[in-house]
């Protein structure tokens, strides 16, 4: 919140940072939902899979829930790095 409430930051910069923070919270929510769905499939729905959850994980690594959570993690990481670098130079 310090980065948003700085007195030297203009209104446009404050708005841009607030939007980025909102996007990060949204991406985090999507990631948690994707991971929860993926782990529910692994441990609850397919608990009797031959070889256990580890074998199921390796065979279903490209499931949509896992892919969505990985993509949102990468996008969120890029946005977070952008915020850190831009706050260094502004």
N, C-alpha and C positions, 0 to 999 in steps of 0.2 A: 504494500500500500504506500510505502514511502515514495516509490517511483511515480506513482500517480499524483500524490499530494505535494510534490516539490513546488516551491514558489517560483522557481526559474523556468519550469516547464510551461509551455503555452497550451492553450485549450486544444489545439489540434493534436499535440503530442499526448495529452492526457486521454483524449478520446481514442486515439490509436492504441494506446496501452490497455485501456479498459476493454476494447473490442478483442484484443489478443488474449487477455485473461479470460474473457467469456468463452472464446473459442477453445482455450485450453481446458476449461472446466467441462465443456461439452464433449471434447475428445476423450477426456478422462472418464466421463460417464459412459460413453460408447464402449470404451476399452474394458471397463469393469463388467458391463453387460455381456460383451463377447466372451470374455474369460469365464464368467459365471456360467454361461450357456455351454461352453466347451467342457468345463470341468464337470458340469452336471451330466453331460453325455458320457464322459469318461468314467465317473465314479458311481453314478446312480443308475442311468439307463443301461449301461453295458458293464455292470459290475461282475458278471459271470463270464467275461470274455476270456478265451483261452490264452494264458500267459499273463493275465492281469492288466492293470491300467497302463503299465509301461509299454507293453506290446501294442495295446490299442492306440496309445499316443503316437507311436512311430508309424503305425499304419494309417492313421487318420490325421496326420499333421496338417494337411492342406484343407481341413474342414472350414466351412465359411465362418464359423465363430472365431476360430483361431486366426484366420486370415484377416478378418476385420480388426481384431484386437492388435495384431502386429502392424497393420497399416496405420491405425490411429496412433500407435506408439511412435512410429517413425515420424509421422507428421507433427505430433506434439513435441518430439525432440527437436525437430528443425525449428519450430516456432520458439521453443524455449531458448535455443542457442541464438536465434535472431534477437530475442529480447535482451539477452545478456550482452551480446556484442553491440547492439544499438544503444544500450544504456551506458556502455563504456565510452562511446564517442559522442554522446549528446549531453 
